[in-house]
């Protein structure tokens, strides 16, 4: 058990060790003041930007675009060149010539923060959280620099948001206009190619019906029968033993008639062969026309989609020009702060003094633990279970040759 087990013993400890406790408190307080004075003061200033969603055409897509736009702007404002330009405009870190450029860039990136404030409206499950405001905080060594830098970044967000949205709308309109023109040209070229192919294969496309083929076969049989009849009649006449003059003229007429019928028969056969060839070619022509039709439908679908996106881009550009789309408004400019941010020097000094007092008490208690001494009759009776008869108090007589250390750490009191 420790030597301090009652309030009287604690007061006795304070009386005995007060020089040590006072010395630790004074040294700790002085060190705390020095540390507080050496700590650079940091001033914080905040600029607030309100995100106004569009009344016309607002939705989940607009929410996603706003969040992506804010992320893009933040990345561009914190690039190396942009931060160097900010340091040049406001003369930052001119009092620190020993810092390298990379250290200054890191310090400025750490000093400026962008915080998005979520909207209070109810969000649909699976959709990104909408942004209602953006806080730009700057923490720098002087109040004026903190306010100027925060306002500079806020103005950069406003300017870049306008430029980004207008440029995005114009680029979208230009792209989809060119895409619609390209698809229209491809459709016209394909239609011309289909027309030329149909003209080249008009026979296969206009193939005869079953009635036409039956009529052609009937004509072929009729002409063939006529040829056979002419040949039979001529053979009968030539079979006579004596031919009269009329028979000879008849044979000549039959020969001429046979030639004409043979020509008709050859023409009919040629028509039949052409019709059969066209019918054999029709499946390939239909297959090619089907491929043309599918390609044309695909181009038509792409053209309709490009035309719809072009109309959306035109609407977005019109809304942007008339300031009806999503835009940012500087709700509150950063003002020059009157007091440093965070824990001030006074708090550090008070905390150091309190810690010094606790350290002094702890050191005094530790010394009593290292050198246990029975200093009162109550301690002797408690520790040894022996009740002293006589207790001789410390008369406070100090020898002239005792040092300061001996005075801070007095010897044990004798008890009997």
ZAMARGU-4260 file (C-alpha; in steps of 0.2 Angstrom, whole numbers, plus 5000, padded with zeros to 4 digits):
<rodrens>
0) 5000/5000/5000 | 5006/5018/4997 | 5011/5030/5010 | 4996/5042/5006 | 4980/5035/5012
5) 4971/5050/5020 | 4969/5068/5016 | 4980/5074/5030 | 4994/5063/5023 | 4991/5071/5006
10) 4992/5089/5014 | 5008/5083/5022 | 5015/5078/5006 | 5011/5095/4998 | 5019/5104/5013
15) 5035/5093/5012 | 5037/5093/4993 | 5031/5110/4989 | 5048/5117/4983 | 5049/5102/4970
20) 5031/5104/4965 | 5033/5123/4963 | 5049/5120/4953 | 5041/5108/4941 | 5026/5119/4938
25) 5036/5134/4935 | 5047/5125/4922 | 5032/5117/4914 | 5023/5133/4913 | 5038/5142/4905
30) 5040/5128/4892 | 5022/5128/4888 | 5022/5147/4885 | 5037/5145/4874 | 5029/5131/4864
35) 5013/5141/4863 | 5022/5157/4857 | 5032/5146/4844 | 5016/5138/4836 | 5011/5147/4821
40) 4993/5154/4821 | 4981/5147/4808 | 4966/5157/4801 | 4952/5148/4793 | 4940/5156/4781
45) 4925/5147/4772 | 4916/5152/4756 | 4899/5144/4752 | 4893/5140/4734 | 4875/5134/4732
50) 4871/5121/4718 | 4855/5126/4710 | 4847/5111/4700 | 4838/5115/4684 | 4819/5117/4685
55) 4818/5111/4667 | 4824/5094/4663 | 4830/5090/4681 | 4832/5072/4686 | 4845/5058/4691
60) 4855/5062/4675 | 4857/5080/4681 | 4862/5074/4698 | 4876/5063/4692 | 4882/5077/4680
65) 4883/5089/4694 | 4893/5078/4705 | 4905/5073/4691 | 4906/5092/4686 | 4911/5096/4704
70) 4924/5083/4704 | 4932/5088/4688 | 4932/5106/4693 | 4941/5102/4709 | 4954/5092/4700
75) 4958/5106/4688 | 4959/5119/4702 | 4971/5109/4712 | 4983/5105/4697 | 5001/5111/4699
80) 5000/5125/4687 | 4983/5132/4695 | 4991/5131/4712 | 5007/5140/4706 | 4996/5154/4699
85) 4986/5155/4715 | 5003/5157/4725 | 5009/5170/4713 | 4992/5180/4714 | 4992/5181/4733
90) 5010/5180/4737 | 5009/5164/4748 | 5024/5157/4757 | 5035/5172/4753 | 5041/5172/4771
95) 5047/5154/4769 | 5062/5155/4757 | 5068/5138/4763 | 5053/5129/4757 | 5054/5120/4740
100) 5041/5122/4726 | 5034/5104/4730 | 5033/5108/4748 | 5023/5124/4745 | 5012/5114/4733
105) 5009/5101/4746 | 5006/5114/4760 | 4993/5124/4749 | 4984/5107/4744 | 4983/5103/4762
110) 4977/5121/4767 | 4962/5121/4754 | 4948/5108/4756 | 4932/5106/4746 | 4917/5098/4755
115) 4901/5094/4746 | 4884/5095/4756 | 4871/5082/4752 | 4854/5088/4748 | 4840/5085/4761
120) 4828/5078/4748 | 4824/5060/4748 | 4835/5050/4737 | 4830/5035/4726 | 4838/5019/4730
125) 4853/5015/4719 | 4855/5033/4713 | 4869/5045/4718 | 4866/5058/4732 | 4862/5075/4725
130) 4873/5090/4730 | 4865/5105/4737 | 4881/5116/4742 | 4900/5116/4741 | 4911/5123/4755
135) 4928/5129/4751 | 4939/5131/4766 | 4956/5139/4767 | 4968/5138/4782 | 4983/5149/4781
140) 4995/5159/4792 | 4986/5176/4790 | 4967/5180/4790 | 4968/5191/4774 | 4977/5177/4764
145) 4964/5164/4770 | 4949/5175/4765 | 4957/5179/4748 | 4962/5161/4744 | 4945/5154/4748
150) 4936/5168/4737 | 4949/5164/4723 | 4945/5146/4723 | 4926/5150/4724 | 4927/5161/4709
155) 4937/5148/4700 | 4923/5136/4703 | 4910/5148/4696 | 4920/5153/4681 | 4925/5135/4677
160) 4907/5128/4679 | 4900/5140/4667 | 4914/5137/4654 | 4913/5118/4657 | 4894/5117/4655
165) 4893/5128/4639 | 4908/5119/4631 | 4900/5102/4635 | 4884/5107/4627 | 4892/5114/4612
170) 4903/5099/4610 | 4888/5087/4611 | 4879/5097/4598 | 4893/5097/4586 | 4897/5079/4588
175) 4879/5073/4586 | 4876/5085/4571 | 4891/5077/4563 | 4885/5060/4567 | 4868/5063/4560
180) 4875/5070/4544 | 4887/5055/4542 | 4873/5042/4545 | 4862/5052/4533 | 4875/5051/4519
185) 4878/5032/4523 | 4859/5029/4521 | 4858/5038/4505 | 4873/5029/4498 | 4866/5012/4503
190) 4849/5016/4495 | 4858/5021/4479 | 4867/5004/4480 | 4851/4995/4483 | 4843/5003/4468
195) 4857/4999/4456 | 4857/4981/4462 | 4838/4979/4459 | 4840/4987/4442 | 4854/4974/4438
200) 4843/4960/4444 | 4826/4965/4438 | 4823/4949/4430 | 4826/4939/4445 | 4815/4951/4455
205) 4801/4951/4442 | 4801/4932/4439 | 4785/4925/4430 | 4771/4917/4440 | 4765/4899/4438
210) 4752/4905/4425 | 4766/4912/4414 | 4776/4896/4415 | 4761/4886/4411 | 4757/4897/4396
215) 4775/4896/4390 | 4774/4877/4391 | 4758/4877/4382 | 4765/4887/4368 | 4780/4875/4367
220) 4769/4860/4365 | 4758/4868/4352 | 4773/4874/4342 | 4781/4856/4344 | 4765/4848/4338
225) 4764/4860/4323 | 4782/4856/4319 | 4778/4837/4320 | 4762/4840/4309 | 4772/4849/4296
230) 4786/4836/4296 | 4773/4822/4294 | 4764/4831/4280 | 4780/4834/4271 | 4786/4816/4273
235) 4769/4810/4266 | 4771/4820/4251 | 4789/4815/4248 | 4784/4797/4249 | 4774/4798/4233
240) 4782/4790/4218 | 4777/4804/4206 | 4777/4822/4213 | 4766/4834/4204 | 4771/4852/4203
245) 4758/4857/4216 | 4766/4844/4228 | 4783/4851/4225 | 4777/4869/4229 | 4768/4862/4245
250) 4784/4853/4251 | 4793/4870/4249 | 4780/4879/4258 | 4780/4865/4272 | 4799/4867/4273
255) 4798/4886/4275 | 4784/4884/4288 | 4795/4871/4297 | 4809/4883/4298 | 4798/4897/4305
260) 4791/4885/4318 | 4808/4879/4323 | 4813/4897/4326 | 4797/4900/4336 | 4802/4884/4346
265) 4819/4890/4349 | 4813/4907/4355 | 4801/4899/4367 | 4814/4887/4373 | 4826/4902/4376
270) 4812/4911/4386 | 4810/4895/4396 | 4829/4893/4400 | 4830/4912/4404 | 4815/4910/4416
275) 4823/4895/4424 | 4839/4904/4426 | 4831/4919/4434 | 4821/4907/4446 | 4838/4899/4451
280) 4846/4916/4454 | 4831/4923/4464 | 4836/4916/4481 | 4854/4924/4480 | 4846/4941/4475
285) 4833/4940/4489 | 4847/4935/4502 | 4857/4950/4496 | 4842/4962/4497 | 4839/4955/4514
290) 4856/4960/4520 | 4854/4977/4512 | 4838/4979/4522 | 4845/4974/4538 | 4860/4986/4536
295) 4848/5000/4531 | 4837/4997/4546 | 4853/4997/4557 | 4858/5014/4550 | 4840/5021/4552
300) 4840/5016/4570 | 4857/5024/4573 | 4851/5040/4563 | 4836/5041/4574 | 4846/5039/4590
305) 4858/5052/4584 | 4844/5064/4579 | 4836/5062/4596 | 4853/5065/4605 | 4856/5080/4594
310) 4839/5087/4599 | 4844/5085/4617 | 4860/5093/4615 | 4851/5108/4606 | 4839/5109/4621
315) 4854/5108/4634 | 4863/5122/4624 | 4847/5133/4624 | 4844/5130/4643 | 4863/5134/4646
320) 4862/5150/4636 | 4846/5155/4645 | 4853/5151/4662 | 4839/5138/4665 | 4851/5123/4667
325) 4860/5118/4683 | 4872/5132/4689 | 4882/5138/4704 | 4879/5153/4715 | 4891/5161/4727
330) 4880/5160/4743 | 4892/5167/4755 | 4909/5175/4752 | 4924/5171/4763 | 4927/5185/4776
335) 4942/5189/4785 | 4942/5179/4802 | 4945/5189/4818 | 4952/5174/4828 | 4964/5160/4824
340) 4956/5143/4821 | 4957/5128/4832 | 4967/5128/4849 | 4974/5145/4853 | 4990/5149/4862
345) 4981/5152/4878 | 4974/5135/4878 | 4991/5127/4875 | 4999/5137/4889 | 4984/5133/4901
350) 4985/5114/4896 | 5004/5115/4899 | 5003/5123/4916 | 4990/5110/4921 | 5001/5096/4915
355) 5015/5103/4924 | 5005/5103/4940 | 5000/5085/4938 | 5018/5080/4934 | 5024/5089/4950
360) 5012/5080/4960 | 5016/5063/4952 | 5035/5066/4954 | 5032/5070/4973 | 5022/5055/4975
365) 5034/5044/4966 | 5048/5050/4977 | 5038/5045/4992 | 5036/5028/4985 | 5054/5026/4981
370) 5059/5032/4999 | 5045/5025/5011 | 5046/5033/5028 | 5035/5032/5043 | 5031/5050/5046
375) 5017/5049/5059 | 5011/5038/5073 | 4995/5033/5062 | 5006/5027/5049 | 5017/5017/5061
380) 5002/5009/5069 | 4994/5005/5052 | 5010/4998/5044 | 5018/4989/5059 | 5003/4987/5071
385) 5013/4995/5085 | 5007/5010/5094 | 5021/5023/5098 | 5022/5029/5115 | 5031/5046/5111
390) 5032/5055/5094 | 5045/5068/5092 | 5040/5081/5079 | 5052/5088/5066 | 5059/5105/5074
395) 5064/5112/5057 | 5082/5114/5062 | 5092/5115/5046 | 5111/5113/5047 | 5120/5128/5039
400) 5130/5116/5027 | 5114/5108/5020 | 5112/5111/5001 | 5097/5116/4991 | 5094/5098/4986
405) 5095/5092/5004 | 5082/5105/5008 | 5070/5099/4993 | 5072/5081/4999 | 5073/5081/5018
410) 5078/5066/5028 | 5067/5054/5038 | 5059/5059/5054 | 5064/5048/5069 | 5050/5040/5079
415) 5050/5030/5095
</rodrens>
